[in-house]
Structures are given as C-alpha cells and as structure tokens.
Amino acid sequence: MRSNDNDFAALDLAARLAAEYRRAVAAAPANPAVGYGEVHARFDRPVPDEGCDALDLIAELDRGARDGLRPIVAPRFYAWVNGSSHLAGVAADWLTSAWGQNCAGIPMTPAGSAVEAVAARWLLELLDLPAESSVGLVSGATIANTVGLAAARGEQLRKAGWNVEDDGLYGAPPLRVLVGADAHNTVFSGLRYLGLGEKRVERIATDDLGRMLPADLERALKGHSGPLIVIGQAGQINTGVSDPFAETAPLVHAAGGWLHVDGAFGLWARASAQHRHLLAGIEQCDSWATDGHKWLQTPYDCGFVIVRHEAAHRQAMDMQASYLTRDDRSFRHPGAYVPELSRRSRGFAAWAMMRRLGRAGVARMVEEDVRLAQVMARGMAEIPGVSVLNQPELNQFVVRFGEEHGPEVADRLTQATVDQIQRDAIAFMGTALWRGRLVMRMSVCSIATTDEDAAITIEAVRSAWARVQAAE
C-alpha cells in the first residue's frame, strides 16, 4: 500500500500528540496510570487481515500506550541514569527517521556519514580526548564497551602474534582481564559476547565508594607478561565516583596492557572545567565508552565508543564485501567502527544536541545536575532517620532509612519508603544493593531538573518516610 495523503497527515498528527505529551509531562504523575497487563490486553489481537488508515493507527497507538508510559523525560525521574531526550534532539531524530538513511557508509548516505564524522570530532573536543581517536556511534554503553573491548582483545593478542579476527580464540594465547570490584554489569556482558568470560576476570579491590585501589592493581600486575586488558570506571553507578586514572593508567601501560574505561555517564565530567579534575589522567587510557542518551540528552538510542588506536578499532569492526564500496579512503566511513551494518544515522541527533547546547551548555548542564544532586543529598541528610551514604561528587548518591534500627530493619524500611514514594508519584526513585545493603539510589541526569524540583523531591522523601514511620 503506497503512502497517501492520510499517511502524510499522520506525520502531523504524531507531531501534535508528541508535543502535547511533552508539554504535560513535567506535571504528570511519576507512575504510569496503567500497567503492562492492561496495555498488553489493548494491543493483543490476531494479526489483522487488512491494514488500516494511518491517521487511525497513530491515534490508536497514542490512545493505547500513552497512559502506560513511564515519564522518564520528566524532571523528577531519578531511578536510573536516563537523560530527558531534549526536544532539539527529538526533532532531529524525527527528521532522521523521515529521511530513512542507513548509515552503513558514504555511498549509501553521504550526508549521514559526513554529519556523523563532524559529531565524532566534536565529541572528542568536548571531552578533551586524544584527537587521533576513532569514534563509533552505537546503541548505548553496553555495545560501546563491547566494541572497545573487542579492539583491546584484538590488539593485545596481535602483540602476542595472534590474529583473533581471522583465527578466533581457539588456541589463542591466554588473555588476562582485570576489572574493579564495583564494575557495572554491562562490562561483563561485553566480556561474555567476546568469549572472554564473565567469571574468569580478576577483581581489583576498591575503596568504600567504589574507586579502584592502585596498590591492589599494582600487586596484581607485579611480574605480569602477556596479553592484558584492565577495565576502569568513570562514574560508579551508585556513588558516581571514578577510578584514579592518573595512577592506574601508568601501571597498566608499564605492564604492556590496554586500559578501557566504562564511562557511560561519568565521562561527561570532562566537559566541565569545574569537575574534570575528577577524571584526571583519563586521557591516558586506550578506549572509552559513554552514552549520548544520558548526559548529552539525545533521544534513545545513542552511545559512543572512542578508541585511541584507530587501526585496532577498524580491525575489530570493519566489514568487507564487494557491494560495500569505499569510494574515498581519506574519508571516515561510519560502518568501519560499529558492529551493525544496517543502523539509523545517529549522527544527526548527536550533532543536533552538541549544536543546540554548545560547549558551554553541556558544561552548565553537567554542573547544574551535580549541584542539584548535592542539594538533594544535603536536604535528605537533614531528615531525622535518613542516612545519605555518600555526599555526591558527581550526580549519584544512595540513601538508607532507619539505619539506627540495624541492617535488616533498615533494608525493610528503605524498601517501604521507596514503595511509598512510588505510590505518591511525585518523584520516581528505585532501589539497588550497595555493599550488601538495600539503598534508594538517586541519579540526577536530566537537563529538565530545577531547584524547585529538588525542593519538591526532598519533601516527597520526607513525607513518604513519615508515613512509613507512622505505620510502624
């Protein structure tokens, strides 16, 4: 069925409904009005024998799904590290979808390839990372970590005389992988995908907040020889702290290893003169992973893998086929740095957000979110019976309730308080485990969050905690 006038009108209707949703989302309850089961029942039917009018289907989709949406883009969403999908990026992403450009290479989409190349260079400048680095635009930090580790795996085994891209891992020299004890689970996913194993890694001890201890790394590397990957972290998911790269990077390189950084959100501290000291020495590392849909506020999905050693990056990812022509090798071909052949042209939205905010705007956003996290942490710490376990140096902190009653009771009270906060639907937080204790985790990662939101959030915590105590 070819597009008709109503199909074009459906674009206008979708834009109107989207704008209507985004104008109202700041005041919307933090919980969906209906759950999975009800939404599923609305859509669960046999495949239709005949199609329908495009205007009708957009109206049906909005009517059936909207009240089951979690308002992730609202200003008081703190449960996970999600950006707010800034409207400038959303608008650019709409154009991207309408243009329908598969960013596999220059012949297929010259414009998509060119804009992605500029976005890649801008990213390196914003984060002040080595200009010779290559950049791949992927779906998120999980795949960015995987690609960075694939480049590391290939280069480290090549140094040992083995071509893993050609010969696989059967018979390959042993490759040692070291990781901080508080690494994020996406790192282990990447190791699984690459055949390096989730449980074979060696854990390096961390301090009370999750920073890798250089002394323990030095001990582990003493006398080491052979292929080696060490995985560091910029932004621990609960506490926001980063590894001391100025100390760890020289240790890894002295042992002949590759230091990869999972910097899903924390790497953006490099964009702020006020906070870049938290990542001192990170420019010495070999590869980095970060998200655009976190602190750059792009729409989902957008992640970046950055590799200092461009040849290793291409060797790990580049695909060759007679139909994949490379008309000019002097240009950056986007498909050489990512695992997907077919993918959307993510560079348009990434470029749009860097163009919309500029260097100063990105820095202000990071600094504001950090300041608001610190305001909220101080405010919650003043509530009797509420324990803030870390005063945030970045945008993450964790909270316990009723700690004076002992760990088991505090676990129960913390869960009850978070449940009450979610029922009240003024703000949305979630729970996590930190050092074996249940905590409420706060992630302040939205450009939409304001001082007023911070004050409302503190009062929402105070009120929920009071109700839990009253029910005891």
N, C-alpha and C positions, 0 to 999 in steps of 0.2 A: 504494500500500500504506500503510494508516494505521499510526500508531505503536501498538505493543502492549507488553505487559509486558517483553519482552526488550529493546525499544528503551530503555525507562527503565532497565533493568538495565545496558544498555551505558554509560549515563552513569556509573553507579557503577564499572563495570569500568575505564573510561577514567580516572576519578579515581584509582583504586588503582594502575594502571600508571604514571600520571604521577608520583604521589608516590613510587613505587618507583624510578623513573628519577632523580628529583631527589635522593633520599636517597643514591643511589650515585654521582652524577655527580662529586662532588669527588675521589673516588679513582679515577675511570675514566681509562684511557689518553687522552692528548690527541689521538690519531688514531682515526678510525673503524676498526673491525675489518675492514670490507669496503668496497669502492669502488663507484663509480657503476655499473659494468658488472654486478656481481653483483646489486645491488639492482634495477636495471632488469630483469634477467632474471627475478627473482622475481615482478615485477608485470606483465610484458609478456605479455599474452594477449589474445585477442579480447574484445570487449565481451560480457559474459555475457548469455545469453538470458533468464535468470531471476535475480531478486535473491536475497539470502541473509539469514540471520539476523543481526541487529545485533550480538549478542554474538560471533558467529563473525568478523564483519568487523573489529571492533575488535581482537580477538586476532590476526587475520591481519595487520592493519596494524602492530601493535606488533612482532610476530614478524618481519615482513619488512623493517621500516625501522630498528628501534632500533639494531642494530649498525652501521648506516651513518650514524648521526648524528654530526656534529661536536659535541663538548661545549663549545659556545660559552658556556654558562652556568656552566662550571666556573671555579674561582678562578685558574687559571694559563693563561688564554687571553688572549694579548696581540697577536695578529696583526693584528686590525682593531679599530676603536673600537666595540666592542659592549658593551652592558650585560648584566646577568645575568638579566633577566626575573624580578624579585623575585616570590616566591610570593604576596605580597599582591596584586600587580597581576595575576598569573596567575589567581588565584581570582576577582577582579573581572571579568577578561576572560571566564572561563567563564560567569559569570552574564550578561555582555553577550551572548555567543553564544546562550545558552539563551533569553534574553528576546527576541532577534531584532529589535531595534529599529533601523530605518533612520533615521539622524539627518539627514534632509533638512530638517526644520523642526518647529516647535512642534506643529502639528496632528497630525503623524504620530507624534511621540514627545515629549510634554510633559516626561517625566522625563529622557530623554536630553538634550533641549535645555537644561533647567534645570541639570542637573549639569555639562554642558559649559560653561555660562556661568559657573558658580562656579569650575570648574577654570581657565578662561581668566583670571578675575580673580586667582585665587591665583597663577597663573604670573607675572603682571605684578608682583605684590607680592614674590614670591620673587626675581625677577631685578631688582627695583627699576628697572623701565622705566616710561615715562610712562603714567599711569593712564588717559588718554583713548585709548590704543591699542586697536585691534581685534585679535582673535586668531582664527585658523583652525586647526582640528585636521586635519592631513593625514597622508599615509602616511609621510613622512620628510623629511629636509632637502632632497632633490632637488626635491620638489614645493613645499616651503616656499620655497626660493629662487626657483622659477619664479613662484609667486604674488606674492611680494614684488616681483620684477622686473616682473611684469605691472602691479601697482599703480603702480610707478615709471614704466613706459613710458606708461601712460595719463595720469598726472598731468603728466609733463613735456611730452607732446605737447598736452595740453589747454591748458597755459600758452602754447603756440605757436599756439593757435587750431585745433587738430585733434582730432577725436574718433575715436580709434583703435578703440574698441569698436564704433562704428557704421560707420566708413568704412574700416577696415583700414589697412594700411601703404602701399598703392598711392598714390603722390603725397604721402605724408606728409613733413613737414619732416625733414631728417636728424637722427638721434638719436645722439649720441656716447656711447660706453660705454668707461670706463676701468676697469682691473682690475689688482690686484697681480700681479707676475710669478710668484708661487708660489700662485696661487689653486687651489682644489680643482676637479676636473673636473665636479662637479655644477653648478657655476655656469655652465659653458659649455654643459652640457645644457640648462639653463633658457633661455639666450640662443638656442639653436637652436630650441627649442619655440616661442619667441615671435617668430621671424622676424627676430631681431636679429643673427644670425650668430655663429659661433664664432670666425672668423678676422678679422672686421672690428674687433674690440676693440683698444684701445691698451693695451699693457702698461706698468705703472709699476714702476720698479726697486725692488728690495727689498734689505734688508741680508743679512748672512751667514746669518741664521736664518730669513729669510722675511718680515720686517716691511716694510710699505710705507714708502718713504722720502718724508717730507713735502716735501723740497726738490724731488724729481723730480715729485711731484704738482703742486706749485706751478708748476713750469716748464711742465708740460703744460697747465695751466689758464690760463696768462697770456694775456690778451686774448680768452678764450673768451666766446662768446654763443650762446644757443640751447639746445635740449633736451640734458640731460646726466644720465647715470647713472654713479656711481662705486661699485664693489663692493669692500668691505673684508672683512677676515677676522678672526674671533676664534677662534684655535686652529688653527695651521698643522698639517696632518695628519702631518708628520714630526717637527717640533720643538715644537709646541704653543704657539708664540708668537702674539701678537696685534698688530694694527696700532696705531699711536699715535693713537687716535681724537680725543684732545683737540687734536691738531694738524691732523688731516686733515679732521674734520667742519667746522670754520670755513672751511677753504679751499673745500670743495665747496659750502657754502651761500652763500659770497660770490660764487661763480660761478653761482648760481641752480640748482644741481644737487640731485639726490637721492642720498643715501648709504645703500646697502643693505649689510647685514652677513651674511655666511655664518658662523654661529656654531654649527655642528652639535653640537659638544661644548663648545667654549671659552666659549660664552655662560654656561654654568653656573658659571663662576668668580664671577659676580655674586652668587651665593647665599652666598658665603663672605667674611666680613669680612677674613679673612687674605689672600685672593687677589684681591679685587675691584679692587685698585689696578692690576692687570694690564690692566683694561679701562676705565681712566679715560677719561671723555668719550664712552663708547659710547652713553650715554643721549641724546646729541645727534643720533643718526642717525635715519633715516626709516623703516627697516624692518629686521627681523631674522629669521633662520631658525635653528631649533635642533631637536634631536631629544629626544623623551621616552625612546626605547628605547636611548639612550646613558646619559647621567648621571642621568636620573630612574629608570632601571631598569624602565620599563614593558615589558610584552610587545610584541613586534612586531605591528602596526606603529603608530608614533605619532610624528608630527612636529608642530611648531608654526610658523606664520608669524605674525609680530607686525608691525603696521603703525601707525605714529603717526597717519597721516591716514586715519581710518575711512571717509570718503566715497570716497577713491580706492580703497581696498580693496574696498568694496562695488561700486563702478562696474566694477572689473575682473572680479569674480567672480559677482555676483548673477544668478540666473536667474529669468525671469518666465514664468509660464504660468497659465492660468485655474484649473487644478486645484491650483496651489501657493498656497493661501490664506495670508494673513498676518493672523491674527485680532487681533493687537495689536502695532502698530508700536513700542510703547515697550519691548518685549522684544527680546532678542538672538535672531535667527533663525540657527541654525548654518549653513544652506546658503548664506547670503549671503557667506561668506568663504572658500569652498573650491571647487575645480573639479568635484568629484564631486557628483552628485545623490544617488545611492544609495551609502551607505557605512555602516560599522559605527559604533556610538556610542562613539567613542574616549574621550569624556569620562569614562566610568565608571572605566576603568583609570587614567587620568591623575589624576583626583580621588583614587582609592584610594591611589596612591603618595604623593601630597602629604599625604594624611591620615595614612598609615602612618608616614612619616618626619618630617613637620613641618618647619618652617623650620630648626630646629637639626639634625635628622637629615640633611637634604640638605647642609647646610654641612659636617657631620662627614664625610659620605661623600666629598665633593669633597676635603676637606683630607687625609683618610686616603689616598686614591688618589694625590694629589700627593706626599705624604710617602713612600709606598711606591715610587713611581717614582724619587724621589731616592735612596732607599736602594738600590734595584737598580742605578741608574746608577753610584753610588759603588762598589758591590761589584764590578760588572763592570769598571770602570775600573782596579781594583787587580789584575786578572788580567793577567799579562805577555802582551803581544802583542794585547791587546784595547783598542780605541780607542773611547771614548764621545765622539761628535762634538758633543753638546750636553748640558750638565747641565740637567735639565728644570726649568723654572719652572712648568710645569703637569704634565700626565700623559703627555707624549710624549717619547721620545728615540730616537736612532739610533746604531747600533754598527757598527764595522768590525773585521775580523780580519786580522792580518798586514800592517798598513799600512806597516811598515818595509820590506817587500819590493817596494814600488811599487804603483801603482794597479791594473794588470791582474792581478797575482798576488793582491792583496788582494780584488779582485772575486771571483776563483775561490775563495779561502779562505773568504770570507764566505758564498758560496753553499753551499760544502761543509759549513760549520759549521751553518748553518740546516737543511740537509738532515739532518745528524746529530741535531740537536735534535729535529726532527720524527720521526725514526725512533725515538729514545729514548722519545718520547711522555710525558715528564714534564711538559713545558710546551709550549705551541704559539706559535711566533712565525713571522713571514713576512718577506719581503724587499720592498724598494722601491728606487727610484732617487732619490738626493738629490745635487744638483749634479753629475749625470753619474756618480756612483759608486754601486755596489750597496751597500746597507746592510741590516742587520737592524733592523726597526722594532719598537719596544715601545710598546704602548698599554695603559695601566693604567686601566681604566674599569669595574671590577666592584666592587660592594659586598661581594662574597664574598672578595676577596683579602685575605690577612692577612700579618703579619710572617713567619710560618712559611712561607707560600707564597713570599714574597720570598727567603728564605734558600734554599729548595729550588730556586728559579729560577736564582739565582746559581750554585749548584753544578751545575745542569744545563748551564749555559753553559760553566762551567769544564771539566766532564767532556767535553762534546762537542768543545770546542776542543782539548783534549789529545789526543783520539782522531784528530782531523783532522791535527794536527801529527805525531803518531806515524806516520801513514800516508804522510807526505810523503817 
